[in-house]
Amino acid sequence: MVAIMKKFLLQMSVVCILYLIITNAQSSVQYASEAMDICFSMVIPTLFPFFICSGLLIYSGFCERLAHIFRFCMKPLFNVAPAGSSAFVLGIISGYPMGAVTAGELYKAGYVSKTEAERLLAFCNNSGPLFILGSVGLAVYSELSYGVMLYVCHVLAAVTVGIIFGFYKREKHSAPDTVMTAPERGAGEIFGIALDNAVKNMLTVCGAVVFFSVVSRTALGILPLNDFMMSIAKGLTELVTGTAAVSELNISIAQKLVITAFIVGFAGLSVHVQVMAAVAKYGLSLAPYIFGKLLHGITAALYTFLYLHFNPVTEAVFAPSASRAFAASSASVGAAVAVTAAVVGAAGLYLHIKDKDVK
């Protein structure tokens, strides 16, 4: 009965979407055209090369070696088997939805338990550095240092969410420790796989951007929302168009960056649907994922607010002096992050050694 109701609701939703598009055909075409312009001018140039490079790293086995470095802290900090470190690393490096796909593949291969895979979904599916640095920092705000700050806050928020979700179903059985191994492949085969996956991922991302841009803007167009609420609603639906809309609001740059941090951390309905499609075959609960992304957005916004509170930016985005001041203050953030990472690593190593001693 529940399955029938879900299918009925899906069908009715599609009918409503078709009705909106047909009755607003001219606006829908315009929205689709503008979304495609965003894809060609912002999304593809900043993401496609990175998709290829990340694919080369993934299928050459480099990420397995990189993930091995972080194995010691996964269990003490996140209550996840050491093999889960690959999902965390790939999620940070590759962006949406690589972390979620990796978590599902780890569960399918028996590297992590179902509960551990659900914990990974909550904090391992993150925006990649090139999107935040390139699409948001440079393309939207024309300031790389803003992207650096947003990415640092984004990663710290992911770590925070991961620590919190370490208590999710804490008593559940964990999978035994295993070591991931990558199959031997030639350079030509690796590049072919990376290129093929990059094209598929790029089409998926751009398709989602266009579809959700048309649907959200058409649906929101009939609601009596002011510019501020409209931008927030766009961000909750699709993060690319949402961040672009927030950047055009008549508010301070600090407020724009805090809202942008929330939108990028939450990811938006467009990304969530991609994740749902990617992990549906694994039978994992998506409740931890949705709650985790909401918590991620709030935490990232809080970290951004705290940083800007102690390092205020009051000049216009394009003012050279503001750019220099912000870039200089970003150095202090980098130092703080390095210290934080060292403390977290030391704490994880201590807990790991202590846990071995107890056993």
Secondary structure, DSSP 8 states (H G I E B T S, - for coil): -HHHHHHHHHHHHHHHHHHHHHHTHHHHHHHHHHHHHHIIIIIHHHHHHHHHHHHHHHHHTHHHHHHHHTHHHIIIII---GGGHHHHHHHHHH-TTHHHHHHHHHHHTTSS-HHHHHHHHHHH----HHIIIIIIIIIITS-HHHHHHHHHHHHHHHHHHHHHGGGTTTTS--------------HHHHHHHHHHHHHHHHHHHHHHHHHHHHHHHHHHTTS---HHHHHHHHHHH-HHHHHHHHHTSSS-HHHHHHHHHHHHHH--HHHHHHHHHHHGGGT--SHHHHHHHHHHHHHHHHHHHHHHHHS---S-TT-HHHHHHHHHHHHHHHHHHHHHHHHHHHHHHHHHHHHHHH-
